[in-house]
């Protein structure tokens, strides 16, 4: 699952041509205290919380829909 979440975030950043510095600025505007190095490390390792995932999605204006299996 870690690799899917990591790949999803990387894909969304690539689609929008956004780097980690820009993502950090977007996240800080939304009130999420993250710096580019911290973001890079979390995404590279794929070790981040679901709340971080949601914060990134919110900062990128990505809507997440949960579907029951």
N, C-alpha and C positions, 0 to 999 in steps of 0.2 A: 504494500500500500504506500510505503514511503516514496518509492520511486514514481508512482503515479501522481501523487500530490506534487512532488518536486517538478516533474515533467509538465504538469498542468500550469504551474506558476511560470516556469521558464517559457512555455509556449505563449502564455498571455502577455508576458513582457516582450517577447519577440514580435508578436502581432502588432503591438502598440509602439514598437521601437523605443522601449523604455529600459534604461540601465538601472543599476542598484542605487546610484546617487539620486536619480530622478524619482525612483520608487520611495526612497527615504524621505524626500521632500513631500511627496504626495501623502505618505503616511503621517508625517509630522503635521501637515495641514489638517488632517482628520483627527489629530490628538493622540496618535499612536507614536510613542517615543522609540524610534528605531534609527540606528545609524547605518550607513552603507556597508561597513565591514561586518557588522552583526547580521545584517540581512544576507549578505553573500555567504557567510559561514553557515547559517541556518539552512539556506536553500541548497548549498553545495553538499552538506551532510545529509540533507533530507530529514533532519532532526528538528522538528518544530511542532508546536501545539496546534490543535485545531483552531484555537482562537487566533493564532498568528495567521493561519491560512485564511480565515474569515476577514481579518484586518487587511491583508493583502488584496483580497477580492474586493472588499469595500473601497479601498484606495484606488483600485483600477476600474471601479464601477462595473464589476462583474457580478451578475445575479447568479446565485446558487439555488438550485431547486433540488430538494431531497425527494427521492421517489422510493416508496416501499417496494421491497422485492416480493 
